[in-house]
Amino acid sequence: MIDVFDAHFHIIDHDYPIVENNGFKPDEFRLYDYFEQCRALDLEPRGGAIVSGSFQGFDQDYLINALSHLPKTYVGVAQLPLTLSDEALKELHHYRIRAIRYNLYRNMVDTSWQAMIDFSRKVQAMFGWHTELYVDLAQFDQVFALIDALDQVVVDHLGFSEIKPAQLDRLLNRGVRFKASGFGRISMDPMAAMQHMMAINPGSVLFGTDLPGTRARRRISTDDIEQIQTRFDAASCRRIFVDNAAELYLKNGDKPNNYIE
């Protein structure tokens, strides 16, 4: 079994609101489904980040419920209305929400980019939350303007599209991190992209299963995991599979003293 801190997976519980998106409504995928799929992939999750999907809108009750059944090495990534009160934000932080997510890929953000920037700066100042972007980096010029205004950014699914090396280096030198997830969604060679990223910044790549892989061409496979193990040495694999994500998400006493040491 391979120890992982899963930086990107979804829990889908039909006891909570599900929003149809372009006619799509996902099947249920509860915690026991997630751990069963991980076992089939020979993965041993030691912690992770449950990420809110477009089909969950701004509802976080499902996320709070899921986290209440998990150890404190699991955290949440929330999609939130930018008008949310400070008191509500404090409550979400109490329940281990640790990042804000903007879904630009499916056009879930109906506001100005300055409003997003202001909200990200606010939750970072208040709680240390970072910002996650579900976005296609083919829109590089626009995206860089947003990223450049923020201190700590994570891009989902390696940014979907291959971009020029100089553009990628600008993001990496800016401190941007990338999730090695959603290989069934992207239009690039993920291993080549990850090798370039790790060469520039060894802390930049975070492994995520993307389970259950809703709307992806395919789910993650054991072959994907084996390719990472083949293309990277043991120290780099440890960073990709565990350390990079754990160092980002486990803050403010979330990390036990004996966490995967």
Backbone as a ProteinNet text record, in pm:
[ID]
protein_1_A
[PRIMARY]
MIDVFDAHFHIIDHDYPIVENNGFKPDEFRLYDYFEQCRALDLEPRGGAIVSGSFQGFDQDYLINALSHLPKTYVGVAQLPLTLSDEALKELHHYRIRAIRYNLYRNMVDTSWQAMIDFSRKVQAMFGWHTELYVDLAQFDQVFALIDALDQVVVDHLGFSEIKPAQLDRLLNRGVRFKASGFGRISMDPMAAMQHMMAINPGSVLFGTDLPGTRARRRISTDDIEQIQTRFDAASCRRIFVDNAAELYLKNGDKPNNYIE
[TERTIARY]
84.4	0	87.5	44.1	120.1	56.2	131.5	81.7	56	-60.5	-90.9	-161.1	-136.7	-224.4	-296.8	-423.6	-500.1	-547.2	-482.6	-507.7	-635.5	-703.7	-821.9	-913.1	-1022.6	-1126.9	-1261	-1367.4	-1503.2	-1584	-1672.4	-1772.5	-1909.8	-1993.2	-2124.7	-2231.7	-2306.5	-2407.2	-2542.6	-2631.8	-2761.8	-2857.8	-2812.6	-2892.1	-2880.6	-2789.5	-2766.4	-2791.4	-2812.1	-2848.6	-2745	-2794.8	-2712.4	-2768.9	-2681.9	-2723	-2691.6	-2793.1	-2770.2	-2689.3	-2582.8	-2496.5	-2491.9	-2547.1	-2556	-2621.1	-2724.5	-2797.7	-2733.9	-2619.7	-2547.2	-2576.7	-2608.8	-2626.4	-2547.2	-2446.2	-2357.7	-2422.4	-2373.1	-2413.8	-2355.4	-2412	-2357.2	-2215.9	-2136	-2000.5	-1967.5	-1995.9	-1980.1	-1842.5	-1816.8	-1684.1	-1644.4	-1737.7	-1700	-1668.3	-1733.8	-1700.4	-1558.6	-1526.2	-1393.8	-1284.6	-1298.7	-1194.5	-1187.9	-1300	-1300.5	-1223.3	-1245.1	-1172.5	-1023.2	-987.8	-845.9	-780.4	-850.2	-794.6	-771	-864.2	-849.8	-729.3	-691.4	-575.2	-446.9	-455.9	-341.9	-291.1	-384.3	-350.9	-396.4	-316.3	-348.9	-358.4	-480.2	-493.1	-464.8	-373.8	-341	-403	-467.2	-530.4	-567.5	-630.8	-668.1	-755.7	-789.5	-873.6	-997.7	-1114.1	-1241.8	-1275.2	-1294.2	-1312.3	-1457.3	-1516.4	-1653.9	-1659.5	-1756.8	-1772.9	-1882.2	-1887.9	-1989.6	-2129.2	-2147.5	-2279.2	-2321.6	-2233.7	-2269.9	-2293.3	-2278.9	-2306.2	-2229.4	-2298.5	-2236.8	-2276	-2337.2	-2374.6	-2251.9	-2231.3	-2118.1	-2160.7	-2291	-2336.3	-2285.9	-2284.9	-2235.5	-2088.3	-2013.2	-1869.9	-1842	-1916.1	-1902.2	-1937.5	-2043.2	-2081.7	-1971.3	-1915.9	-1810.6	-1688.5	-1647.5	-1529.6	-1551.5	-1675	-1703.9	-1681.2	-1674.3	-1652.3	-1508.5	-1421.1	-1283.2	-1185.2	-1063.4	-960.4	-927.6	-858.6	-830.9	-724.7	-669.8	-579.2	-656	-789.1	-872.4	-931.7	-930.2	-978.3	-1071.6	-1131.6	-1223.5	-1178.7	-1215.8	-1194.6	-1332.5	-1368.5	-1506.1	-1525.5	-1640.6	-1690.3	-1792	-1770.2	-1850.8	-1896.7	-2014.9	-2053.8	-1961.7	-1923.3	-1825.5	-1884.3	-2013.7	-2081.3	-2093.2	-2034.7	-2047.6	-1992.5	-2062.4	-2024.6	-1898.3	-1831.4	-1712.1	-1745.7	-1863.1	-1902.9	-1918.9	-1980.4	-1996.9	-1862.2	-1771.8	-1637	-1563.7	-1578.5	-1516	-1569	-1698.8	-1758.2	-1702	-1688.5	-1632.1	-1487.5	-1411.8	-1273.6	-1272.2	-1364.1	-1374.1	-1395.9	-1471	-1499.8	-1393.7	-1277.6	-1160	-1169.7	-1240.3	-1226.8	-1096	-1014.7	-880.5	-845.8	-942.2	-913.9	-1043.9	-1034.8	-1146.4	-1121.5	-1225.4	-1211.2	-1297.9	-1239.1	-1313.7	-1321.3	-1442.8	-1465.7	-1483	-1372.4	-1376	-1402	-1371.8	-1385.9	-1532.5	-1618.9	-1762	-1842.9	-1774.1	-1840	-1930.2	-1880	-1959.1	-1940.2	-1846.2	-1815.9	-1883.3	-1984.3	-2058.8	-2026.6	-1901.5	-1858	-1729.5	-1682.1	-1557.6	-1438	-1328.5	-1207.2	-1153.1	-1178.1	-1132.3	-1204.2	-1333.1	-1407.7	-1349.6	-1310.3	-1246.7	-1113.6	-1036.4	-906.9	-926.1	-1021.7	-1046.6	-1088.7	-1174.7	-1222.3	-1108	-1026.7	-911.9	-815.9	-788.4	-698.1	-757.6	-888.1	-955.2	-943.3	-977.3	-974.9	-831.7	-737.2	-598	-552.4	-589.7	-550.9	-618	-744	-818.1	-776.4	-755.5	-739.7	-619.5	-550.8	-441.6	-487.5	-614.3	-662.2	-590.7	-566.1	-515	-629.8	-599.1	-699.6	-673	-778.1	-766.2	-847.2	-789.3	-851.4	-877.4	-1003.4	-1042.3	-1051.6	-944.2	-933.2	-845.5	-871.6	-788.8	-681.7	-556.3	-447.1	-425.6	-506.2	-503.4	-539.1	-611.1	-644.3	-532.8	-409	-296.2	-293.9	-308.4	-291.7	-389.9	-514.8	-614.8	-585	-552.6	-529.4	-408	-302.7	-183.3	-212.8	-296.7	-332.2	-401	-485.3	-551.9	-451.2	-369.7	-272.9	-172.3	-130.9	-28	-75	-208	-262.8	-276.4	-246.6	-266.2	-134	-128.1	-4.1	12.1	-97.1	-87.4	-198.4	-159.2	-255.6	-222.7	-328.6	-317.3	-407.5	-354.5	-429.9	-466.8	-594.6	-643.2	-596.5	-579.5	-561.5	-451.1	-340.1	-223.5	-256.9	-373.4	-412.2	-474.3	-504.6	-573.3	-490	-435.9	-372.9	-223.7	-147.1	-4.2	15	102.8	133.6	282.6	324.6	465.3	551.3	670.4	757.2	782.3	798	822.8	702.2	581.9	461.5	451.1	477.7	473.6	576.3	695.1	799.7	759.2	687.3	639.5	548.9	461.7	371.8	449.2	540.7	618.3	705.5	766.4	849.5	764.8	636.4	541.9	496.4	534.9	498	371	318.3	194.6	219.6	124	127.6	25.3	48.7	-38.2	-78.5	-206.3	-253.3	-231.2	-158.4	-140.2	-263.8	-369	-499.5	-573.3	-681.3	-765.3	-694.4	-610.2	-537.5	-632.6	-754.5	-853.6	-927.3	-883.6	-946.4	-855.9	-726.1	-630.8	-588.1	-525.8	-479.8	-329.4	-254.9	-109.1	-51.8	79.1	148.5	170.2	95.9	106.2	244.4	309.1	439.5	544.6	542.2	636.7	612.3	485	452.2	499.6	476.2	516.4	668.1	740.1	886.4	939	880.3	921.7	892.5	774.1	735.3	826.9	853.1	936.3	1080.3	1126.4	1263	1276.7	1172	1174.1	1146.7	1046.5	1008.9	963.9	1045.3	1009.9	885.6	839.9	719.6	593.3	602	491.3	384.9	409.3	316.7	252.5	118.3	40.2	-45	-29.9	-108.1	-252.8	-345.7	-487.1	-552.6	-638.5	-704.1	-814	-873.6	-988.7	-1108.4	-1108.1	-1222.7	-1349.6	-1464.3	-1488.7	-1467.4	-1405.6	-1376.5	-1499.2	-1589.8	-1713.2	-1683	-1746	-1736.6	-1597.8	-1506.2	-1375.5	-1388.7	-1298.8	-1299.2	-1272.4	-1194	-1166.2	-1124.2	-1136.3	-1088.9	-938.7	-880.2	-741.5	-724.1	-606.5	-579	-449	-428.1	-300.8	-185.6	-211.7	-106.7	-60	-152.2	-114	-18.7	-53	27.7	164.5	164.8	291.7	381.9	321.9	402	473.5	403.7	467.9	584.6	562.6	668.2	787.8	760.7	868	947.1	876.1	940.1	1011.1	980.9	1039.4	1110.2	1216.6	1287.4	1205.4	1251.8	1173.9	1146.7	1247.6	1229.6	1124.9	1129	1031	891.5	882.6	751.9	693.1	776.4	729.6	672.9	740.1	690.6	556.9	550.5	430.5	311.8	332.8	222	179.8	272.2	238.7	279.4	408.8	460.4	413.3	412.8	379.2	238.1	144.1	5.3	-13.8	47.8	32.8	86.4	199.3	256.4	166	92.8	3.5	-124.2	-186.3	-320.6	-324.3	-223.9	-231	-162.5	-242.8	-194.4	-269.3	-224.4	-298.2	-327.7	-227.5	-244.8	-316.6	-345.2	-413.7	-324	-193.6	-100.7	-57.6	-93	-49.4	103.1	157	302	361.6	283.7	335.5	283.9	245.1	183.1	281.6	261.4	338.1	486.5	541.9	685.8	768.3
-120.5	0	124.9	226.2	350	457.4	512.3	623.4	744.1	807.6	929.8	1029.9	1155.9	1262.4	1307.8	1272	1293.1	1438.1	1515.1	1659.5	1696.2	1596.5	1633	1512.1	1509.6	1410.5	1469.7	1406.6	1456.1	1352.5	1400.3	1316.8	1367.6	1275.7	1312.9	1239.1	1314.2	1257.8	1315.5	1231.2	1278.5	1314.5	1300.7	1353.3	1505.6	1560.7	1705.4	1757.2	1889.2	1942.5	1911.5	1869.2	1848.2	1937.4	2016.5	2111.5	2053.4	2039.1	1991.3	2094.7	2048.9	2139.7	2094.6	2179	2142.5	2005	1979.1	1853.8	1736.4	1757.6	1648	1644.5	1524.5	1502.7	1378.5	1390.8	1277.1	1171.7	1050.1	942.7	968.3	901.8	912.5	854.3	914.6	864.6	905.5	814.1	845.2	803	826.9	799	653.2	560.3	419.2	385.1	451.3	431	480.2	595.7	652.2	558.7	511.1	425.9	290.5	242.2	117.7	136.3	249.4	276.8	292.6	356.8	371.9	236	147.4	13.1	-58.5	-42.8	-106.5	-51.7	72.3	135	112.1	36.2	8.5	135.5	224.8	350.1	345	404.6	415.7	563.6	622.5	765.1	792.2	885.7	927.2	1062.5	1121.9	1251.8	1298.3	1414	1462.8	1584.8	1631.9	1750.4	1712.2	1723.9	1705.5	1836.6	1828.8	1948.7	1960.7	2077	2100.8	2110.3	2039.2	2039.8	2135.1	2155.7	2245.8	2198.3	2066.2	2007.7	2026.6	2084.5	2112	2260	2340.8	2482.6	2541.2	2619.1	2680.3	2610.6	2492	2418.8	2353.5	2374.1	2313.2	2217.1	2195.9	2104.8	1963.4	1921.3	1787.3	1774	1882.5	1881.8	1875.8	1954.6	1952.1	1813.7	1752.3	1618.1	1517.1	1521.7	1426.6	1443.3	1566.9	1591.6	1548.2	1552.3	1512.5	1362.9	1286.3	1142	1102.7	1200.1	1174.2	1230.6	1176.7	1234.7	1377.4	1448.9	1589.9	1610.1	1502.4	1514.6	1531.3	1534.5	1562.8	1703	1777.1	1914.9	1935.9	2054.2	2085.1	2203.4	2199.8	2310.8	2355.8	2480.4	2526	2624.9	2612.3	2715.9	2797.3	2927.5	3008.9	3137	3185.5	3319.2	3422.8	3521.9	3619.4	3716.4	3705	3790.4	3722.9	3604.7	3529.8	3610.1	3606.9	3686.4	3632.1	3717.2	3674.4	3563.9	3572.7	3470.9	3334.5	3334.2	3208.6	3152	3239.2	3194.4	3133.1	3195.2	3140.4	3001.5	2981.8	2851.1	2747.2	2785.5	2692.6	2657.1	2754.2	2726	2628.5	2645.8	2554.9	2410.7	2396	2261.9	2213.8	2278.6	2238.6	2269.4	2374.4	2426.9	2503.6	2477.4	2534.6	2604.2	2612.5	2681.3	2723.3	2825.5	2872.9	2830.8	2786.9	2741	2824.9	2866.7	2936.5	2846.2	2814.5	2727.4	2813.5	2844.9	2925.2	2839.7	2709.7	2619.2	2600.4	2591.4	2571.6	2699.3	2812.8	2943.7	2958.4	2913.6	2926.5	3060.8	3142.1	3268.4	3381.3	3439.7	3548.4	3678.1	3720.6	3841	3890.3	4003.3	4056.6	3983.2	3982.6	3920.5	3997.1	4127.3	4203.8	4159.4	4124.2	4074.4	3941.8	3855.7	3729.2	3754.4	3846.1	3880.5	3932	4020.9	4079.2	3971	3878	3772.5	3677.6	3641.4	3553.1	3616.7	3743.8	3812.6	3815.4	3831.3	3837.1	3703.9	3591.8	3463.3	3417.4	3463.5	3431.2	3508.3	3635.6	3716.7	3666.5	3625.2	3581.4	3442.3	3349.5	3208.5	3138.2	3204.5	3137.8	3049	3062.9	2983	3024.3	2927.6	2959.2	2954.5	2984.2	2988.4	2876.6	2803.6	2699.9	2740.5	2716	2755.1	2633.2	2616.7	2515.5	2590.7	2584.1	2672.1	2607.9	2641.6	2596.6	2702.5	2663.1	2760	2805	2753.5	2808.1	2956.9	2998.4	3141.3	3210.4	3186.7	3222.7	3370.2	3460.8	3603.5	3649.5	3608.3	3645.7	3580.2	3451.8	3378.2	3432.1	3465.8	3515.3	3645.9	3729.6	3855.1	3828.8	3724.2	3687.8	3630.3	3535.8	3470.2	3570.3	3663.4	3758.7	3847.6	3856.8	3940.6	3864.7	3734.2	3650.8	3592.5	3560.6	3511	3360.2	3285.8	3140.2	3078.3	3013.2	2962.3	2817.1	2735.9	2597.9	2582.5	2522.4	2502.1	2354.8	2328.4	2191.3	2125.8	1994.4	1909.1	1958.4	2002.3	2049.5	2162.1	2226.4	2338.4	2297.7	2168.6	2114.5	2115.8	2231.8	2246.1	2273.1	2222	2252.4	2398.7	2467.8	2606.2	2617.9	2731.7	2751.3	2737.7	2677.1	2661.2	2792.1	2902	3030.8	3074.6	3044.8	3078.6	2993	2863.7	2774.4	2815.4	2852.9	2894.7	3020.5	3110.4	3231.5	3193.8	3096	3052.5	2982.8	2894.6	2821.8	2916.3	3012.5	3109.6	3202.2	3209.8	3288	3207.9	3078.7	2993.9	2914.7	2912.3	2838.6	2688.9	2619.5	2474	2414.1	2288.5	2221	2084.4	2051.5	1919.4	1819.3	1713.4	1602.4	1514.1	1555.9	1490.9	1504.7	1427.1	1440.9	1409.6	1304.9	1272.2	1235.7	1194.4	1164.7	1287.6	1404.3	1530.6	1615.6	1596.6	1694.2	1663	1762.2	1747.3	1769.5	1697.6	1708.3	1578.3	1564.7	1452.3	1489.4	1428.2	1471.8	1447.8	1339.6	1308.3	1410.9	1449.9	1551.4	1684.2	1720.4	1845.2	1840.4	1728.2	1714.7	1718.1	1655.9	1658.1	1800.4	1877.4	2017.5	2095.4	2076.1	2147.5	2114.1	1986.8	1944.4	1992.3	2004.3	2052.6	2198.5	2276.3	2418.7	2438.1	2365.6	2378.1	2241.7	2172	2037.7	2034.3	2150.8	2155	2186	2189.2	2243.6	2142.8	2012.5	1912	1834.8	1827.8	1761.7	1652.3	1531.4	1421.7	1424.8	1401	1387.8	1280.9	1200	1092.9	1144.8	1259.5	1313.4	1218.9	1122.5	1032	1107.9	1072.2	959.2	988.7	1099.8	1130.6	1167.8	1245.3	1281.8	1356	1314.1	1373.8	1362.8	1294.8	1270.9	1159.4	1157.3	1050.7	916	918.2	796.2	834	738.9	758.7	732.5	771.2	738.5	586.3	540.1	396.9	364.8	235.9	194.5	226.9	228.5	263.6	407.1	499.2	638.6	645.2	571.5	573.7	511.2	400.8	334.2	422.4	499.7	590.4	694.4	747.2	842.9	775.9	655.2	584.4	552.9	531	499.5	623.7	735.3	855.6	940.3	915.3	996.9	908.4	962.4	886.1	882.9	804.8	782.7	911.5	999.4	1125.1	1213.5	1219.3	1300.8	1241.2	1107.2	1042.5	1075	1073.8	1107.4	1249.5	1341.3	1479.6	1484.1	1418.8	1424.7	1359.2	1240.4	1162.9	1208.8	1267.6	1298.5	1440	1466.8	1582	1717.1	1736	1868.6	1909.8	1816.7	1850	1861.5	1769.5	1775.1	1905.9	1952.4	2078.5	2197	2188.5	2298.5	2299.3	2183.9	2178.7	2166.1	2102.9	2075.8	2186	2279.6	2397.1	2410.4	2504.8	2541.7	2421.5	2333.7	2220.1	2102.6	2104.4	1991.3	1868	1888	1778.5	1711.7	1584.5	1515.2	1502.9	1489.1	1480.3	1359.9	1251.5	1129.5	1108.6	1215	1202.1	1148.2	1026.7	957.5	988.2	975.6	1004.2	878.6
0	0	0	-70.8	-83.9	3.9	97.3	178.7	89.2	106.9	32.2	122.6	94.8	141.5	14.8	5.1	-118.6	-126.2	-211.7	-218.2	-291.9	-352.1	-431.5	-449.5	-373.7	-398.5	-357.3	-404.5	-381.2	-303.1	-219.7	-153.9	-200.3	-246.2	-301.6	-222	-145.9	-54.2	-92.2	-142	-188.6	-75	50.4	162.1	170	90	87.7	-54	-69.2	-200.8	-309.3	-424.3	-543.9	-654	-714.4	-817.3	-954.6	-1038.2	-1174.4	-1250.9	-1318	-1392.8	-1538	-1627	-1769.5	-1787.4	-1706.3	-1716.2	-1646.3	-1580.7	-1516.4	-1367	-1318.5	-1175.5	-1138.2	-1050.8	-1022.9	-934.1	-946.8	-856.8	-718.1	-618.1	-483	-477.5	-392.3	-366.9	-224.5	-132.1	9.6	58.7	185.9	239.6	222.8	246.8	233.4	88	-7.8	-148.8	-178.4	-120.5	-141.8	-90.4	32.2	89	17.9	-30.5	-108	-238.4	-306.5	-431.3	-405.2	-295.3	-261.7	-238.9	-169.4	-147.8	-280	-373.8	-504.6	-580.9	-551.9	-614.9	-537.2	-428.5	-340.6	-272.7	-240	-172.8	-27.4	59.3	201.6	236.6	229.3	261	407.9	433	568.8	602.7	505.9	519.6	380.6	371.6	239.8	244.6	123.9	107	28	92.8	23.2	-46.8	-177.8	-259.6	-303.4	-284.4	-328.5	-479.7	-539.9	-684.8	-729.4	-862.6	-917.2	-881.3	-871.7	-842.9	-697.9	-615	-475.9	-449.8	-552.8	-538.2	-420.8	-339.5	-222.1	-92.5	-102.4	19.1	81	210.4	279.5	389.9	406.6	511.5	486.4	359.2	326.3	366.2	346.4	372	521.9	597.2	742.9	797.3	742	785.6	755	635.3	598.4	688	710.8	793.8	937.8	983.2	1121.2	1143.3	1035.2	1044.3	1010.6	998.6	959.1	1061.3	1066.6	1154	1112.8	1199.5	1171.2	1064.4	1010	895.9	764.7	771.8	655.3	669.4	558.6	558.9	439.1	433	324.5	241.7	113.9	20.7	-25	4.4	-9.2	-123.7	-188.4	-279.9	-200.8	-192.2	-102.7	-170.2	-132	-177.2	-114.8	-190.4	-142.1	-41.1	-18.6	80	216	231.2	355.9	473.4	584.9	701.5	767.1	842.4	915.6	1014.3	1075.8	1172.8	1105.3	987.2	913.7	870.5	831.7	793.7	913.4	1029.6	1150.7	1181.8	1160.5	1186.3	1089.6	961.7	863.2	897.6	943.9	983.4	1101.3	1192.7	1306.7	1260.4	1150.7	1098.1	999.3	996.4	919.2	770.4	733.1	597.2	593.4	490.7	488	357.4	263	136.8	71.5	-12.7	-93.6	-238	-306.5	-445.1	-537.2	-649.9	-754.5	-876.8	-917.3	-1031.2	-1155.8	-1221.1	-1341.9	-1465.6	-1455.1	-1568.7	-1605.7	-1505.9	-1531.2	-1504.1	-1506.2	-1498.3	-1376.1	-1260.5	-1138.3	-1069.3	-1116.8	-1049.8	-1125.5	-1063.7	-1126.3	-1051.9	-1064.1	-994.4	-1058.3	-1014.3	-1069.6	-1011.5	-1086.5	-1035.3	-915.3	-910.2	-795	-669.3	-682.1	-565.9	-518.5	-612.3	-573.8	-504.1	-558.8	-499.2	-357.3	-340	-207.1	-107.3	-152.4	-62.9	-27.6	-126.1	-99.2	-0.6	-19.2	73.2	214	220.6	351.1	424.9	357.9	427.9	455.6	374.4	405.4	529.9	536.4	652.1	780.1	769.8	887.1	935.5	839.4	876.8	813.2	721.9	651.8	537	493.2	380.6	252.1	165.7	32.7	-68.3	-193.5	-299.8	-400.2	-437.6	-539.3	-662.6	-779.1	-905.2	-992.1	-1028.8	-1127.1	-1259.1	-1337.4	-1452.8	-1558.7	-1683.3	-1795.6	-1820.7	-1805.1	-1820.2	-1963.8	-2056.6	-2192.5	-2190.3	-2086.2	-2067.4	-1988.3	-2024.1	-1938.2	-1899.1	-1994.4	-1963.9	-1856.6	-1870.1	-1769.9	-1635.7	-1639.6	-1515.7	-1441.6	-1514	-1446.8	-1374.3	-1433.3	-1366.9	-1233.8	-1228.9	-1103.8	-1005	-1051.5	-963.8	-907.7	-991.1	-949.5	-835.3	-818.3	-711.3	-579.7	-581.2	-463.3	-415.6	-286.2	-227.8	-239.4	-232.7	-227.4	-311.7	-422.4	-519.9	-554.2	-567.3	-613.4	-734.9	-841.6	-965.3	-977.5	-1002.7	-1015.8	-1146	-1142	-1259.5	-1353.6	-1295.5	-1370.9	-1468	-1445.8	-1531.6	-1663.1	-1680.9	-1798.5	-1927	-1964.8	-2096.5	-2084.1	-2179.8	-2185	-2223.4	-2152.6	-2186.3	-2214.4	-2262.2	-2296.2	-2170.5	-2184.5	-2066.9	-1992	-2065.9	-1999.9	-1917.7	-1965.8	-1890	-1764.2	-1780	-1665.3	-1560.7	-1607.1	-1513.6	-1437.7	-1503.5	-1434.5	-1317.5	-1340.2	-1233.2	-1122	-1160.2	-1059.4	-977.4	-1042.9	-971	-884.2	-915.2	-834.3	-712	-706	-592.8	-612.1	-734.1	-760.4	-747.9	-685.4	-674.5	-770.3	-809.3	-905.9	-852.4	-871.2	-831.1	-944.5	-913.8	-1007.5	-994.7	-1060.6	-1047.5	-1179.7	-1193.8	-1311.4	-1441.6	-1442.5	-1565.9	-1680.1	-1646.6	-1748.5	-1798.2	-1756.5	-1798.5	-1886.8	-1874.5	-1926.9	-2069.6	-2134	-2272.3	-2279.9	-2197.9	-2196.6	-2144.5	-2152.6	-2090.1	-1943.9	-1850.2	-1710.6	-1651.3	-1690.1	-1631.3	-1673.5	-1799.7	-1846.6	-1775.9	-1760.4	-1690.6	-1546.2	-1479	-1339.7	-1324.4	-1416.9	-1410.2	-1422.6	-1512.9	-1528.4	-1400.1	-1345	-1223	-1107.3	-1087.3	-975	-990.3	-1114	-1137.2	-1096.7	-1117.5	-1081.6	-933.1	-881.8	-740.8	-689.6	-612.1	-563	-474.4	-429.6	-346.9	-423.3	-556.9	-635.8	-675.5	-661.8	-714.1	-599	-600.1	-495.2	-559	-515	-572.5	-524.7	-619.1	-584.6	-669.9	-610.6	-686.4	-778.3	-744.3	-816.1	-810.7	-721.2	-711	-674	-730	-819.3	-967.2	-1000.9	-1140.8	-1221.5	-1160.3	-1230	-1359.8	-1467.4	-1601.2	-1665.1	-1600.7	-1663.1	-1767.2	-1864.5	-1964.8	-1899.1	-1791.3	-1716.4	-1575.3	-1483.5	-1347	-1339.2	-1227.4	-1199.2	-1200.9	-1243.9	-1251.2	-1179	-1153.4	-1094.5	-1188.4	-1318.8	-1415	-1395.2	-1366.8	-1339.6	-1220.6	-1116.3	-994	-1019.6	-1092.6	-1124	-1211.2	-1300.9	-1383.5	-1297.4	-1197.5	-1107.2	-1035.9	-986.9	-915.3	-1005.1	-1133.2	-1227.7	-1267.9	-1283.1	-1337.8	-1232.2	-1103.2	-996.6	-895.1	-835.7	-732.8	-603.8	-506.8	-384.7	-308.5	-301	-227	-295.4	-427.8	-501.3	-489.8	-494.4	-477.1	-340.5	-239.6	-105	-103.1	-169.9	-177.8	-251.1	-365.6	-449.4	-380	-325.1	-268.2	-129.2	-52.4	87.2	127.6	129.7	203.9	152.1	19.6	-34.4	5.2	-6.3	28.1	178.6	255	400.7	455.9	401.6	449.7	417.7	306	267.8	351.3	366.1	424	576.3	633.4	777.3	854.7	899.4	971.3	1102.7	1183.1	1304.4	1393.7	1408.8	1497.9	1437.3	1304.6	1242.9	1234	1228	1202.5	1332.8	1353.6	1474.1	1478.2	1596.4	1610.9	1539.1	1528.9	1468.2	1326.1	1256	1124.2	1022.3	978.6	872.9	883.7	1000.6	1016.6	989.2
[MASK]
+++++++++++++++++++++++++++++++++++++++++++++++++++++++++++++++++++++++++++++++++++++++++++++++++++++++++++++++++++++++++++++++++++++++++++++++++++++++++++++++++++++++++++++++++++++++++++++++++++++++++++++++++++++++++++++++++++++++++++++++++++++++++++++++++++++

